[in-house]
Amino acid sequence: MTEERFIQIVEAYGANPARWPEAERAAAMAFADAHPDVADAALQAEALLDDWLGGPDAQPSELLERRILNRFPAPAAAVRWQIPAAAAAALLVGAFIGFASGALTVTEPVTPTLYAAADAYAGLDEDWITWLGDDV
């Protein structure tokens, strides 16, 4: 166990050896026994932090509890109508866009000749444009 690794373990897991990685615990404890000056300095610094972090459990006040609970969203039963309303709105918007896009599309005027050509070549296995060749 090196001094650097011992300090890394103490900084990461605290001063309590029970929290140290089991695989390195024995080596770290042996290092602490062999080098008390280095180990004591590192352990004391981390013991202060451990005490501060693991101090007495503070109970929140009733006011703080109410403020936290009031920040939660409303229960699902209170907003149950919003899901069908959103679905209906999406359906209406989609239908409007579908119909509007057809009305807004600019096309050439359709002539009966165009329909006749499309009907005449509809049964062919190949594309009727390629069948016409260079005449198009």
C-alpha positions in Angstrom: 0.0 0.0 0.0 1.4 3.3 -1.0 0.8 6.6 0.8 -1.0 8.0 -2.3 -3.4 5.0 -2.4 -4.0 5.2 1.3 -5.0 8.8 1.0 -7.2 8.1 -2.0 -9.0 5.4 0.0 -9.5 7.6 3.0 -10.7 10.6 0.9 -13.1 8.4 -1.1 -14.5 6.2 1.7 -13.9 8.2 4.9 -12.1 7.6 8.1 -14.1 4.5 9.2 -12.2 1.4 8.1 -15.5 -0.5 7.9 -16.3 1.6 4.8 -13.0 0.9 3.0 -12.9 -1.6 0.1 -12.7 -5.1 1.6 -9.9 -6.1 -0.8 -7.7 -3.2 0.4 -8.8 -2.9 4.0 -6.1 -5.0 5.6 -3.3 -3.4 3.6 -4.7 0.1 4.4 -4.9 -0.7 8.1 -1.3 -2.1 8.1 -0.2 1.1 6.3 -1.9 3.2 9.0 -0.1 1.2 11.8 3.3 1.5 10.0 2.9 5.2 9.2 1.0 6.8 12.0 2.0 10.4 11.1 0.6 10.2 7.6 -2.4 8.1 8.5 -3.4 10.2 11.5 -3.4 13.5 9.5 -5.5 12.0 6.7 -7.9 10.2 9.1 -8.4 13.3 11.3 -9.3 15.5 8.3 -11.8 12.9 7.0 -13.2 12.2 10.4 -14.3 15.8 10.7 -16.1 15.5 7.3 -17.6 12.2 8.3 -19.0 13.7 11.5 -20.4 16.6 9.6 -22.0 14.5 6.9 -23.2 11.8 9.3 -24.4 14.3 11.9 -27.8 14.1 13.7 -30.7 13.6 11.4 -32.5 16.9 11.1 -36.2 16.7 10.9 -37.9 19.1 8.4 -40.5 21.5 9.8 -44.1 21.0 8.9 -43.9 24.1 6.8 -41.1 22.7 4.7 -42.9 19.4 4.2 -46.0 21.3 3.0 -43.9 23.4 0.6 -42.3 20.3 -0.8 -45.6 18.4 -1.2 -47.2 21.4 -2.9 -44.6 21.3 -5.6 -45.6 17.8 -6.8 -47.9 17.6 -9.8 -51.6 17.1 -9.4 -52.8 13.5 -9.1 -53.6 11.7 -12.3 -57.3 11.6 -11.5 -57.5 15.4 -11.6 -56.0 15.6 -15.1 -57.7 12.5 -16.6 -59.6 14.6 -19.2 -56.5 16.1 -20.7 -55.3 12.9 -22.4 -58.5 12.5 -24.6 -58.5 16.2 -25.2 -55.0 16.1 -26.4 -55.7 13.1 -28.7 -58.8 14.8 -30.1 -56.8 18.0 -30.8 -54.0 16.1 -32.5 -56.6 14.3 -34.7 -58.3 17.6 -35.7 -55.0 19.3 -36.5 -53.9 16.3 -38.5 -57.2 16.2 -40.5 -57.0 20.0 -41.1 -53.4 19.7 -42.4 -54.3 16.7 -44.5 -57.3 18.5 -46.2 -55.5 21.9 -46.4 -52.4 20.4 -48.1 -54.6 18.9 -50.8 -56.3 22.3 -51.4 -53.1 24.2 -51.4 -51.2 21.9 -53.8 -50.7 23.6 -57.1 -51.1 21.2 -60.0 -51.6 21.5 -63.7 -55.1 21.3 -64.9 -56.2 17.7 -65.4 -57.4 17.0 -68.9 -59.4 14.0 -70.0 -56.5 13.0 -72.3 -54.2 12.6 -69.3 -56.8 10.3 -67.6 -57.2 8.3 -70.8 -53.4 7.7 -71.0 -53.2 6.7 -67.4 -56.1 4.3 -67.7 -54.7 2.8 -71.0 -51.3 2.0 -69.5 -52.4 1.1 -66.0 -52.3 -2.7 -66.7 -48.8 -2.8 -68.0 -46.1 -4.6 -66.0 -43.6 -1.9 -66.9 -43.7 1.8 -66.4 -45.8 3.3 -69.1 -43.5 6.3 -69.4 -40.6 4.1 -70.4 -42.9 2.3 -72.8 -43.6 5.5 -74.7 -39.9 6.0 -75.2 -38.6 9.3 -76.5 -42.0 10.7 -77.5 -42.6 12.1 -74.0 
